[in-house]
């Protein structure tokens, strides 16, 4: 009789996606583009399929992650701020 083998448990490291789902057309083509200039940081959310675009800049978006900018983009779309 042989010995029992130990089960190998591998950890899966999840990362945030680079492309997000567009609220208008439903395709996974929304990218968050970060720009830095003398005024600070600004972010632009752009859909590559339908061309939906919104720019975020100012004090409230200085230390945001791309997923936070995407959530602000979707919220603004459903509020009716962008069409």
PyMOL Python script that loads the backbone (N, CA, C, O; Angstrom):
from pymol import cmd

cmd.read_pdbstr("""\
ATOM      1  N   UNK A   1       0.834  -1.177   0.000  1.00  0.00           N
ATOM      2  CA  UNK A   1       0.000   0.000   0.000  1.00  0.00           C
ATOM      3  C   UNK A   1       0.874   1.233   0.000  1.00  0.00           C
ATOM      4  O   UNK A   1       1.880   1.309   0.705  1.00  0.00           O
ATOM      5  N   UNK A   2       0.477   2.178  -0.790  1.00  0.00           N
ATOM      6  CA  UNK A   2       1.228   3.420  -0.882  1.00  0.00           C
ATOM      7  C   UNK A   2       0.645   4.484   0.032  1.00  0.00           C
ATOM      8  O   UNK A   2      -0.402   4.303   0.653  1.00  0.00           O
ATOM      9  N   UNK A   3       1.336   5.561   0.089  1.00  0.00           N
ATOM     10  CA  UNK A   3       0.857   6.652   0.935  1.00  0.00           C
ATOM     11  C   UNK A   3      -0.117   7.523   0.150  1.00  0.00           C
ATOM     12  O   UNK A   3      -0.118   7.525  -1.081  1.00  0.00           O
ATOM     13  N   UNK A   4      -0.937   8.255   0.874  1.00  0.00           N
ATOM     14  CA  UNK A   4      -1.896   9.141   0.230  1.00  0.00           C
ATOM     15  C   UNK A   4      -1.194  10.408  -0.228  1.00  0.00           C
ATOM     16  O   UNK A   4      -0.346  10.954   0.478  1.00  0.00           O
ATOM     17  N   UNK A   5      -1.549  10.857  -1.391  1.00  0.00           N
ATOM     18  CA  UNK A   5      -0.958  12.094  -1.910  1.00  0.00           C
ATOM     19  C   UNK A   5      -1.711  13.292  -1.348  1.00  0.00           C
ATOM     20  O   UNK A   5      -2.930  13.256  -1.178  1.00  0.00           O
ATOM     21  N   UNK A   6      -0.980  14.327  -1.068  1.00  0.00           N
ATOM     22  CA  UNK A   6      -1.627  15.560  -0.614  1.00  0.00           C
ATOM     23  C   UNK A   6      -2.208  16.299  -1.801  1.00  0.00           C
ATOM     24  O   UNK A   6      -1.642  16.308  -2.894  1.00  0.00           O
ATOM     25  N   UNK A   7      -3.324  16.903  -1.564  1.00  0.00           N
ATOM     26  CA  UNK A   7      -3.977  17.675  -2.604  1.00  0.00           C
ATOM     27  C   UNK A   7      -3.304  19.035  -2.713  1.00  0.00           C
ATOM     28  O   UNK A   7      -3.078  19.695  -1.699  1.00  0.00           O
ATOM     29  N   UNK A   8      -2.982  19.461  -3.925  1.00  0.00           N
ATOM     30  CA  UNK A   8      -2.335  20.746  -4.154  1.00  0.00           C
ATOM     31  C   UNK A   8      -3.423  21.801  -4.353  1.00  0.00           C
ATOM     32  O   UNK A   8      -4.259  21.680  -5.249  1.00  0.00           O
ATOM     33  N   UNK A   9      -3.405  22.824  -3.520  1.00  0.00           N
ATOM     34  CA  UNK A   9      -4.368  23.909  -3.614  1.00  0.00           C
ATOM     35  C   UNK A   9      -3.652  25.114  -4.216  1.00  0.00           C
ATOM     36  O   UNK A   9      -2.697  25.639  -3.641  1.00  0.00           O
ATOM     37  N   UNK A  10      -4.126  25.539  -5.373  1.00  0.00           N
ATOM     38  CA  UNK A  10      -3.514  26.674  -6.053  1.00  0.00           C
ATOM     39  C   UNK A  10      -4.397  27.896  -5.873  1.00  0.00           C
ATOM     40  O   UNK A  10      -5.618  27.823  -6.013  1.00  0.00           O
ATOM     41  N   UNK A  11      -3.774  29.008  -5.564  1.00  0.00           N
ATOM     42  CA  UNK A  11      -4.517  30.260  -5.422  1.00  0.00           C
ATOM     43  C   UNK A  11      -4.674  30.917  -6.784  1.00  0.00           C
ATOM     44  O   UNK A  11      -3.741  30.950  -7.586  1.00  0.00           O
ATOM     45  N   UNK A  12      -5.841  31.426  -7.025  1.00  0.00           N
ATOM     46  CA  UNK A  12      -6.115  32.149  -8.249  1.00  0.00           C
ATOM     47  C   UNK A  12      -6.077  33.637  -7.922  1.00  0.00           C
ATOM     48  O   UNK A  12      -6.842  34.109  -7.080  1.00  0.00           O
ATOM     49  N   UNK A  13      -5.206  34.364  -8.572  1.00  0.00           N
ATOM     50  CA  UNK A  13      -5.084  35.798  -8.339  1.00  0.00           C
ATOM     51  C   UNK A  13      -5.920  36.531  -9.384  1.00  0.00           C
ATOM     52  O   UNK A  13      -5.609  36.505 -10.575  1.00  0.00           O
ATOM     53  N   UNK A  14      -6.975  37.179  -8.925  1.00  0.00           N
ATOM     54  CA  UNK A  14      -7.860  37.909  -9.816  1.00  0.00           C
ATOM     55  C   UNK A  14      -7.349  39.339  -9.991  1.00  0.00           C
ATOM     56  O   UNK A  14      -6.874  39.958  -9.039  1.00  0.00           O
ATOM     57  N   UNK A  15      -7.451  39.849 -11.203  1.00  0.00           N
ATOM     58  CA  UNK A  15      -7.078  41.222 -11.492  1.00  0.00           C
ATOM     59  C   UNK A  15      -8.294  41.956 -12.052  1.00  0.00           C
ATOM     60  O   UNK A  15      -9.242  41.336 -12.533  1.00  0.00           O
ATOM     61  N   UNK A  16      -8.251  43.260 -11.982  1.00  0.00           N
ATOM     62  CA  UNK A  16      -9.332  44.058 -12.544  1.00  0.00           C
ATOM     63  C   UNK A  16      -9.231  44.050 -14.065  1.00  0.00           C
ATOM     64  O   UNK A  16      -8.128  44.006 -14.609  1.00  0.00           O
ATOM     65  N   UNK A  17     -10.365  44.093 -14.754  1.00  0.00           N
ATOM     66  CA  UNK A  17     -10.313  44.064 -16.219  1.00  0.00           C
ATOM     67  C   UNK A  17      -9.817  45.385 -16.786  1.00  0.00           C
ATOM     68  O   UNK A  17      -9.918  46.429 -16.142  1.00  0.00           O
ATOM     69  N   UNK A  18      -9.277  45.326 -18.009  1.00  0.00           N
ATOM     70  CA  UNK A  18      -8.862  46.539 -18.702  1.00  0.00           C
ATOM     71  C   UNK A  18     -10.016  47.154 -19.477  1.00  0.00           C
ATOM     72  O   UNK A  18     -10.046  48.367 -19.681  1.00  0.00           O
ATOM     73  N   UNK A  19     -10.964  46.335 -19.912  1.00  0.00           N
ATOM     74  CA  UNK A  19     -12.124  46.801 -20.658  1.00  0.00           C
ATOM     75  C   UNK A  19     -13.385  46.494 -19.853  1.00  0.00           C
ATOM     76  O   UNK A  19     -13.504  45.442 -19.226  1.00  0.00           O
ATOM     77  N   UNK A  20     -14.325  47.447 -19.887  1.00  0.00           N
ATOM     78  CA  UNK A  20     -15.552  47.315 -19.131  1.00  0.00           C
ATOM     79  C   UNK A  20     -16.745  47.311 -20.080  1.00  0.00           C
ATOM     80  O   UNK A  20     -16.596  47.624 -21.262  1.00  0.00           O
ATOM     81  N   UNK A  21     -17.920  46.960 -19.577  1.00  0.00           N
ATOM     82  CA  UNK A  21     -19.131  46.867 -20.383  1.00  0.00           C
ATOM     83  C   UNK A  21     -19.762  48.250 -20.554  1.00  0.00           C
ATOM     84  O   UNK A  21     -19.919  49.003 -19.594  1.00  0.00           O
ATOM     85  N   UNK A  22     -20.114  48.559 -21.786  1.00  0.00           N
ATOM     86  CA  UNK A  22     -20.736  49.849 -22.099  1.00  0.00           C
ATOM     87  C   UNK A  22     -22.203  49.820 -21.692  1.00  0.00           C
ATOM     88  O   UNK A  22     -22.897  48.850 -21.997  1.00  0.00           O
ATOM     89  N   UNK A  23     -22.704  50.867 -21.004  1.00  0.00           N
ATOM     90  CA  UNK A  23     -24.120  50.874 -20.617  1.00  0.00           C
ATOM     91  C   UNK A  23     -25.061  51.131 -21.802  1.00  0.00           C
ATOM     92  O   UNK A  23     -26.241  50.787 -21.728  1.00  0.00           O
ATOM     93  N   UNK A  24     -24.566  51.723 -22.882  1.00  0.00           N
ATOM     94  CA  UNK A  24     -25.422  52.010 -24.031  1.00  0.00           C
ATOM     95  C   UNK A  24     -25.531  50.819 -24.989  1.00  0.00           C
ATOM     96  O   UNK A  24     -26.636  50.375 -25.301  1.00  0.00           O
ATOM     97  N   UNK A  25     -24.388  50.300 -25.455  1.00  0.00           N
ATOM     98  CA  UNK A  25     -24.434  49.248 -26.481  1.00  0.00           C
ATOM     99  C   UNK A  25     -24.220  47.840 -25.923  1.00  0.00           C
ATOM    100  O   UNK A  25     -24.528  46.868 -26.613  1.00  0.00           O
ATOM    101  N   UNK A  26     -23.704  47.696 -24.699  1.00  0.00           N
ATOM    102  CA  UNK A  26     -23.551  46.392 -24.082  1.00  0.00           C
ATOM    103  C   UNK A  26     -22.284  45.639 -24.431  1.00  0.00           C
ATOM    104  O   UNK A  26     -22.103  44.512 -23.969  1.00  0.00           O
ATOM    105  N   UNK A  27     -21.397  46.220 -25.230  1.00  0.00           N
ATOM    106  CA  UNK A  27     -20.161  45.525 -25.590  1.00  0.00           C
ATOM    107  C   UNK A  27     -19.067  45.829 -24.561  1.00  0.00           C
ATOM    108  O   UNK A  27     -19.136  46.831 -23.850  1.00  0.00           O
ATOM    109  N   UNK A  28     -18.068  44.964 -24.491  1.00  0.00           N
ATOM    110  CA  UNK A  28     -16.968  45.123 -23.529  1.00  0.00           C
ATOM    111  C   UNK A  28     -15.851  45.961 -24.135  1.00  0.00           C
ATOM    112  O   UNK A  28     -14.746  45.460 -24.342  1.00  0.00           O
ATOM    113  N   UNK A  29     -16.124  47.228 -24.421  1.00  0.00           N
ATOM    114  CA  UNK A  29     -15.138  48.063 -25.102  1.00  0.00           C
ATOM    115  C   UNK A  29     -14.897  49.404 -24.424  1.00  0.00           C
ATOM    116  O   UNK A  29     -14.328  50.300 -25.046  1.00  0.00           O
ATOM    117  N   UNK A  30     -15.306  49.574 -23.182  1.00  0.00           N
ATOM    118  CA  UNK A  30     -15.083  50.846 -22.481  1.00  0.00           C
ATOM    119  C   UNK A  30     -13.711  50.813 -21.838  1.00  0.00           C
ATOM    120  O   UNK A  30     -13.411  49.920 -21.045  1.00  0.00           O
ATOM    121  N   UNK A  31     -12.872  51.791 -22.179  1.00  0.00           N
ATOM    122  CA  UNK A  31     -11.547  51.931 -21.584  1.00  0.00           C
ATOM    123  C   UNK A  31     -11.499  53.207 -20.765  1.00  0.00           C
ATOM    124  O   UNK A  31     -12.188  54.182 -21.063  1.00  0.00           O
ATOM    125  N   UNK A  32     -10.677  53.184 -19.730  1.00  0.00           N
ATOM    126  CA  UNK A  32     -10.453  54.361 -18.897  1.00  0.00           C
ATOM    127  C   UNK A  32      -9.064  54.869 -19.225  1.00  0.00           C
ATOM    128  O   UNK A  32      -8.077  54.156 -19.042  1.00  0.00           O
ATOM    129  N   UNK A  33      -8.981  56.107 -19.712  1.00  0.00           N
ATOM    130  CA  UNK A  33      -7.713  56.715 -20.106  1.00  0.00           C
ATOM    131  C   UNK A  33      -7.360  57.766 -19.071  1.00  0.00           C
ATOM    132  O   UNK A  33      -8.167  58.646 -18.771  1.00  0.00           O
ATOM    133  N   UNK A  34      -6.140  57.675 -18.520  1.00  0.00           N
ATOM    134  CA  UNK A  34      -5.691  58.604 -17.494  1.00  0.00           C
ATOM    135  C   UNK A  34      -4.724  59.606 -18.107  1.00  0.00           C
ATOM    136  O   UNK A  34      -3.790  59.225 -18.813  1.00  0.00           O
ATOM    137  N   UNK A  35      -4.951  60.887 -17.836  1.00  0.00           N
ATOM    138  CA  UNK A  35      -4.078  61.951 -18.329  1.00  0.00           C
ATOM    139  C   UNK A  35      -3.584  62.761 -17.140  1.00  0.00           C
ATOM    140  O   UNK A  35      -4.346  63.067 -16.223  1.00  0.00           O
ATOM    141  N   UNK A  36      -2.310  63.102 -17.165  1.00  0.00           N
ATOM    142  CA  UNK A  36      -1.752  63.969 -16.128  1.00  0.00           C
ATOM    143  C   UNK A  36      -1.182  65.216 -16.790  1.00  0.00           C
ATOM    144  O   UNK A  36      -0.450  65.128 -17.775  1.00  0.00           O
ATOM    145  N   UNK A  37      -1.520  66.365 -16.246  1.00  0.00           N
ATOM    146  CA  UNK A  37      -0.970  67.627 -16.725  1.00  0.00           C
ATOM    147  C   UNK A  37      -0.707  68.531 -15.534  1.00  0.00           C
ATOM    148  O   UNK A  37      -0.729  68.080 -14.389  1.00  0.00           O
ATOM    149  N   UNK A  38      -0.459  69.805 -15.799  1.00  0.00           N
ATOM    150  CA  UNK A  38      -0.123  70.714 -14.700  1.00  0.00           C
ATOM    151  C   UNK A  38      -1.305  70.992 -13.786  1.00  0.00           C
ATOM    152  O   UNK A  38      -1.113  71.405 -12.643  1.00  0.00           O
ATOM    153  N   UNK A  39      -2.519  70.774 -14.265  1.00  0.00           N
ATOM    154  CA  UNK A  39      -3.718  70.996 -13.443  1.00  0.00           C
ATOM    155  C   UNK A  39      -4.060  69.809 -12.567  1.00  0.00           C
ATOM    156  O   UNK A  39      -4.898  69.930 -11.674  1.00  0.00           O
ATOM    157  N   UNK A  40      -3.432  68.661 -12.798  1.00  0.00           N
ATOM    158  CA  UNK A  40      -3.731  67.457 -12.027  1.00  0.00           C
ATOM    159  C   UNK A  40      -4.095  66.314 -12.955  1.00  0.00           C
ATOM    160  O   UNK A  40      -3.754  66.312 -14.138  1.00  0.00           O
ATOM    161  N   UNK A  41      -4.783  65.359 -12.397  1.00  0.00           N
ATOM    162  CA  UNK A  41      -5.176  64.183 -13.170  1.00  0.00           C
ATOM    163  C   UNK A  41      -6.574  64.358 -13.733  1.00  0.00           C
ATOM    164  O   UNK A  41      -7.439  64.978 -13.115  1.00  0.00           O
ATOM    165  N   UNK A  42      -6.774  63.804 -14.908  1.00  0.00           N
ATOM    166  CA  UNK A  42      -8.104  63.735 -15.480  1.00  0.00           C
ATOM    167  C   UNK A  42      -8.263  62.360 -16.115  1.00  0.00           C
ATOM    168  O   UNK A  42      -7.296  61.780 -16.611  1.00  0.00           O
ATOM    169  N   UNK A  43      -9.466  61.852 -16.097  1.00  0.00           N
ATOM    170  CA  UNK A  43      -9.767  60.537 -16.635  1.00  0.00           C
ATOM    171  C   UNK A  43     -10.837  60.669 -17.700  1.00  0.00           C
ATOM    172  O   UNK A  43     -11.728  61.512 -17.594  1.00  0.00           O
ATOM    173  N   UNK A  44     -10.750  59.833 -18.730  1.00  0.00           N
ATOM    174  CA  UNK A  44     -11.758  59.807 -19.780  1.00  0.00           C
ATOM    175  C   UNK A  44     -12.229  58.370 -19.946  1.00  0.00           C
ATOM    176  O   UNK A  44     -11.417  57.457 -20.090  1.00  0.00           O
ATOM    177  N   UNK A  45     -13.535  58.174 -19.925  1.00  0.00           N
ATOM    178  CA  UNK A  45     -14.126  56.868 -20.191  1.00  0.00           C
ATOM    179  C   UNK A  45     -14.669  56.900 -21.614  1.00  0.00           C
ATOM    180  O   UNK A  45     -15.506  57.741 -21.945  1.00  0.00           O
ATOM    181  N   UNK A  46     -14.187  55.973 -22.467  1.00  0.00           N
ATOM    182  CA  UNK A  46     -14.537  55.973 -23.881  1.00  0.00           C
ATOM    183  C   UNK A  46     -14.958  54.573 -24.300  1.00  0.00           C
ATOM    184  O   UNK A  46     -14.279  53.594 -23.991  1.00  0.00           O
ATOM    185  N   UNK A  47     -16.084  54.483 -25.008  1.00  0.00           N
ATOM    186  CA  UNK A  47     -16.509  53.211 -25.599  1.00  0.00           C
ATOM    187  C   UNK A  47     -15.972  53.154 -27.026  1.00  0.00           C
ATOM    188  O   UNK A  47     -16.184  54.080 -27.809  1.00  0.00           O
ATOM    189  N   UNK A  48     -15.285  52.081 -27.360  1.00  0.00           N
ATOM    190  CA  UNK A  48     -14.727  51.926 -28.693  1.00  0.00           C
ATOM    191  C   UNK A  48     -15.759  51.522 -29.729  1.00  0.00           C
ATOM    192  O   UNK A  48     -15.510  51.672 -30.925  1.00  0.00           O
ATOM    193  N   UNK A  49     -16.896  51.021 -29.313  1.00  0.00           N
ATOM    194  CA  UNK A  49     -17.925  50.546 -30.244  1.00  0.00           C
ATOM    195  C   UNK A  49     -18.867  51.672 -30.655  1.00  0.00           C
ATOM    196  O   UNK A  49     -19.011  51.952 -31.845  1.00  0.00           O
ATOM    197  N   UNK A  50     -19.511  52.325 -29.681  1.00  0.00           N
ATOM    198  CA  UNK A  50     -20.540  53.321 -30.008  1.00  0.00           C
ATOM    199  C   UNK A  50     -20.046  54.760 -29.846  1.00  0.00           C
ATOM    200  O   UNK A  50     -20.742  55.690 -30.254  1.00  0.00           O
ATOM    201  N   UNK A  51     -18.865  54.965 -29.263  1.00  0.00           N
ATOM    202  CA  UNK A  51     -18.315  56.317 -29.147  1.00  0.00           C
ATOM    203  C   UNK A  51     -18.786  57.096 -27.938  1.00  0.00           C
ATOM    204  O   UNK A  51     -18.534  58.299 -27.858  1.00  0.00           O
ATOM    205  N   UNK A  52     -19.456  56.464 -27.001  1.00  0.00           N
ATOM    206  CA  UNK A  52     -19.894  57.144 -25.784  1.00  0.00           C
ATOM    207  C   UNK A  52     -18.666  57.590 -25.000  1.00  0.00           C
ATOM    208  O   UNK A  52     -17.742  56.803 -24.794  1.00  0.00           O
ATOM    209  N   UNK A  53     -18.651  58.847 -24.563  1.00  0.00           N
ATOM    210  CA  UNK A  53     -17.454  59.408 -23.935  1.00  0.00           C
ATOM    211  C   UNK A  53     -17.840  60.370 -22.827  1.00  0.00           C
ATOM    212  O   UNK A  53     -18.828  61.097 -22.929  1.00  0.00           O
ATOM    213  N   UNK A  54     -17.034  60.362 -21.754  1.00  0.00           N
ATOM    214  CA  UNK A  54     -17.212  61.330 -20.680  1.00  0.00           C
ATOM    215  C   UNK A  54     -15.870  61.563 -20.018  1.00  0.00           C
ATOM    216  O   UNK A  54     -15.098  60.626 -19.816  1.00  0.00           O
ATOM    217  N   UNK A  55     -15.590  62.816 -19.678  1.00  0.00           N
ATOM    218  CA  UNK A  55     -14.318  63.169 -19.042  1.00  0.00           C
ATOM    219  C   UNK A  55     -14.581  63.558 -17.596  1.00  0.00           C
ATOM    220  O   UNK A  55     -15.543  64.261 -17.286  1.00  0.00           O
ATOM    221  N   UNK A  56     -13.700  63.083 -16.718  1.00  0.00           N
ATOM    222  CA  UNK A  56     -13.774  63.382 -15.294  1.00  0.00           C
ATOM    223  C   UNK A  56     -12.489  64.083 -14.894  1.00  0.00           C
ATOM    224  O   UNK A  56     -11.396  63.591 -15.172  1.00  0.00           O
ATOM    225  N   UNK A  57     -12.618  65.229 -14.243  1.00  0.00           N
ATOM    226  CA  UNK A  57     -11.451  65.945 -13.743  1.00  0.00           C
ATOM    227  C   UNK A  57     -11.869  66.753 -12.528  1.00  0.00           C
ATOM    228  O   UNK A  57     -13.059  66.958 -12.286  1.00  0.00           O
ATOM    229  N   UNK A  58     -10.893  67.207 -11.772  1.00  0.00           N
ATOM    230  CA  UNK A  58     -11.178  68.007 -10.589  1.00  0.00           C
ATOM    231  C   UNK A  58     -10.657  67.362  -9.329  1.00  0.00           C
ATOM    232  O   UNK A  58      -9.910  66.386  -9.380  1.00  0.00           O
ATOM    233  N   UNK A  59     -11.052  67.909  -8.205  1.00  0.00           N
ATOM    234  CA  UNK A  59     -10.555  67.445  -6.913  1.00  0.00           C
ATOM    235  C   UNK A  59     -11.102  66.072  -6.532  1.00  0.00           C
ATOM    236  O   UNK A  59     -10.407  65.317  -5.852  1.00  0.00           O
ATOM    237  N   UNK A  60     -12.311  65.723  -6.941  1.00  0.00           N
ATOM    238  CA  UNK A  60     -12.936  64.482  -6.521  1.00  0.00           C
ATOM    239  C   UNK A  60     -12.367  63.230  -7.162  1.00  0.00           C
ATOM    240  O   UNK A  60     -12.606  62.126  -6.673  1.00  0.00           O
ATOM    241  N   UNK A  61     -11.619  63.379  -8.248  1.00  0.00           N
ATOM    242  CA  UNK A  61     -11.127  62.200  -8.963  1.00  0.00           C
ATOM    243  C   UNK A  61      -9.608  62.082  -8.919  1.00  0.00           C
ATOM    244  O   UNK A  61      -9.020  61.404  -9.761  1.00  0.00           O
ATOM    245  N   UNK A  62      -8.970  62.723  -7.963  1.00  0.00           N
ATOM    246  CA  UNK A  62      -7.508  62.725  -7.934  1.00  0.00           C
ATOM    247  C   UNK A  62      -6.916  61.358  -7.629  1.00  0.00           C
ATOM    248  O   UNK A  62      -5.920  60.983  -8.248  1.00  0.00           O
ATOM    249  N   UNK A  63      -7.480  60.609  -6.711  1.00  0.00           N
ATOM    250  CA  UNK A  63      -6.902  59.340  -6.286  1.00  0.00           C
ATOM    251  C   UNK A  63      -7.867  58.184  -6.542  1.00  0.00           C
ATOM    252  O   UNK A  63      -8.140  57.400  -5.633  1.00  0.00           O
ATOM    253  N   UNK A  64      -8.369  58.072  -7.726  1.00  0.00           N
ATOM    254  CA  UNK A  64      -9.345  57.035  -8.042  1.00  0.00           C
ATOM    255  C   UNK A  64      -8.696  55.918  -8.853  1.00  0.00           C
ATOM    256  O   UNK A  64      -7.712  56.123  -9.563  1.00  0.00           O
ATOM    257  N   UNK A  65      -9.279  54.737  -8.722  1.00  0.00           N
ATOM    258  CA  UNK A  65      -8.892  53.581  -9.533  1.00  0.00           C
ATOM    259  C   UNK A  65      -9.782  53.568 -10.784  1.00  0.00           C
ATOM    260  O   UNK A  65     -10.829  54.214 -10.794  1.00  0.00           O
ATOM    261  N   UNK A  66      -9.385  52.845 -11.833  1.00  0.00           N
ATOM    262  CA  UNK A  66     -10.234  52.798 -13.040  1.00  0.00           C
ATOM    263  C   UNK A  66     -11.642  52.251 -12.788  1.00  0.00           C
ATOM    264  O   UNK A  66     -12.589  52.680 -13.447  1.00  0.00           O
ATOM    265  N   UNK A  67     -11.795  51.325 -11.858  1.00  0.00           N
ATOM    266  CA  UNK A  67     -13.129  50.789 -11.579  1.00  0.00           C
ATOM    267  C   UNK A  67     -14.022  51.858 -10.950  1.00  0.00           C
ATOM    268  O   UNK A  67     -15.232  51.859 -11.179  1.00  0.00           O
ATOM    269  N   UNK A  68     -13.446  52.764 -10.162  1.00  0.00           N
ATOM    270  CA  UNK A  68     -14.220  53.858  -9.578  1.00  0.00           C
ATOM    271  C   UNK A  68     -14.672  54.835 -10.661  1.00  0.00           C
ATOM    272  O   UNK A  68     -15.803  55.321 -10.623  1.00  0.00           O
ATOM    273  N   UNK A  69     -13.807  55.122 -11.616  1.00  0.00           N
ATOM    274  CA  UNK A  69     -14.158  56.017 -12.723  1.00  0.00           C
ATOM    275  C   UNK A  69     -15.253  55.377 -13.577  1.00  0.00           C
ATOM    276  O   UNK A  69     -16.175  56.062 -14.019  1.00  0.00           O
ATOM    277  N   UNK A  70     -15.155  54.072 -13.811  1.00  0.00           N
ATOM    278  CA  UNK A  70     -16.185  53.361 -14.582  1.00  0.00           C
ATOM    279  C   UNK A  70     -17.533  53.434 -13.871  1.00  0.00           C
ATOM    280  O   UNK A  70     -18.561  53.639 -14.516  1.00  0.00           O
ATOM    281  N   UNK A  71     -17.540  53.269 -12.554  1.00  0.00           N
ATOM    282  CA  UNK A  71     -18.798  53.350 -11.804  1.00  0.00           C
ATOM    283  C   UNK A  71     -19.395  54.752 -11.877  1.00  0.00           C
ATOM    284  O   UNK A  71     -20.613  54.895 -11.981  1.00  0.00           O
ATOM    285  N   UNK A  72     -18.560  55.784 -11.824  1.00  0.00           N
ATOM    286  CA  UNK A  72     -19.054  57.152 -11.976  1.00  0.00           C
ATOM    287  C   UNK A  72     -19.626  57.359 -13.380  1.00  0.00           C
ATOM    288  O   UNK A  72     -20.630  58.051 -13.548  1.00  0.00           O
ATOM    289  N   UNK A  73     -18.988  56.762 -14.385  1.00  0.00           N
ATOM    290  CA  UNK A  73     -19.428  56.842 -15.779  1.00  0.00           C
ATOM    291  C   UNK A  73     -20.808  56.198 -15.950  1.00  0.00           C
ATOM    292  O   UNK A  73     -21.687  56.784 -16.582  1.00  0.00           O
ATOM    293  N   UNK A  74     -21.000  55.014 -15.398  1.00  0.00           N
ATOM    294  CA  UNK A  74     -22.279  54.315 -15.511  1.00  0.00           C
ATOM    295  C   UNK A  74     -23.369  55.062 -14.746  1.00  0.00           C
ATOM    296  O   UNK A  74     -24.500  55.171 -15.221  1.00  0.00           O
ATOM    297  N   UNK A  75     -23.034  55.574 -13.567  1.00  0.00           N
ATOM    298  CA  UNK A  75     -24.018  56.347 -12.804  1.00  0.00           C
ATOM    299  C   UNK A  75     -24.462  57.588 -13.559  1.00  0.00           C
ATOM    300  O   UNK A  75     -25.647  57.918 -13.571  1.00  0.00           O
ATOM    301  N   UNK A  76     -23.510  58.283 -14.192  1.00  0.00           N
ATOM    302  CA  UNK A  76     -23.839  59.479 -14.950  1.00  0.00           C
ATOM    303  C   UNK A  76     -24.699  59.133 -16.163  1.00  0.00           C
ATOM    304  O   UNK A  76     -25.588  59.903 -16.527  1.00  0.00           O
ATOM    305  N   UNK A  77     -24.445  57.988 -16.789  1.00  0.00           N
ATOM    306  CA  UNK A  77     -25.260  57.568 -17.935  1.00  0.00           C
ATOM    307  C   UNK A  77     -26.705  57.303 -17.526  1.00  0.00           C
ATOM    308  O   UNK A  77     -27.636  57.756 -18.191  1.00  0.00           O
ATOM    309  N   UNK A  78     -26.888  56.566 -16.430  1.00  0.00           N
ATOM    310  CA  UNK A  78     -28.245  56.229 -16.005  1.00  0.00           C
ATOM    311  C   UNK A  78     -28.983  57.420 -15.388  1.00  0.00           C
ATOM    312  O   UNK A  78     -30.213  57.426 -15.353  1.00  0.00           O
ATOM    313  N   UNK A  79     -28.248  58.434 -14.898  1.00  0.00           N
ATOM    314  CA  UNK A  79     -28.897  59.671 -14.441  1.00  0.00           C
ATOM    315  C   UNK A  79     -29.346  60.508 -15.614  1.00  0.00           C
ATOM    316  O   UNK A  79     -30.248  61.332 -15.462  1.00  0.00           O
ATOM    317  N   UNK A  80     -28.746  60.326 -16.795  1.00  0.00           N
ATOM    318  CA  UNK A  80     -29.105  61.100 -17.974  1.00  0.00           C
ATOM    319  C   UNK A  80     -28.161  62.253 -18.227  1.00  0.00           C
ATOM    320  O   UNK A  80     -28.474  63.135 -19.027  1.00  0.00           O
ATOM    321  N   UNK A  81     -27.001  62.273 -17.563  1.00  0.00           N
ATOM    322  CA  UNK A  81     -26.042  63.349 -17.777  1.00  0.00           C
ATOM    323  C   UNK A  81     -25.346  63.241 -19.119  1.00  0.00           C
ATOM    324  O   UNK A  81     -24.944  64.258 -19.685  1.00  0.00           O
ATOM    325  N   UNK A  82     -25.194  62.030 -19.644  1.00  0.00           N
ATOM    326  CA  UNK A  82     -24.601  61.828 -20.970  1.00  0.00           C
ATOM    327  C   UNK A  82     -25.548  60.999 -21.807  1.00  0.00           C
ATOM    328  O   UNK A  82     -26.325  60.204 -21.277  1.00  0.00           O
ATOM    329  N   UNK A  83     -25.484  61.183 -23.113  1.00  0.00           N
ATOM    330  CA  UNK A  83     -26.380  60.453 -24.016  1.00  0.00           C
ATOM    331  C   UNK A  83     -25.584  59.779 -25.096  1.00  0.00           C
ATOM    332  O   UNK A  83     -26.154  59.111 -25.958  1.00  0.00           O
TER     333      UNK A  83
END
""", "prot")
cmd.dss("prot")
cmd.show_as("cartoon", "prot")
cmd.util.cbc("prot")
cmd.orient("prot")
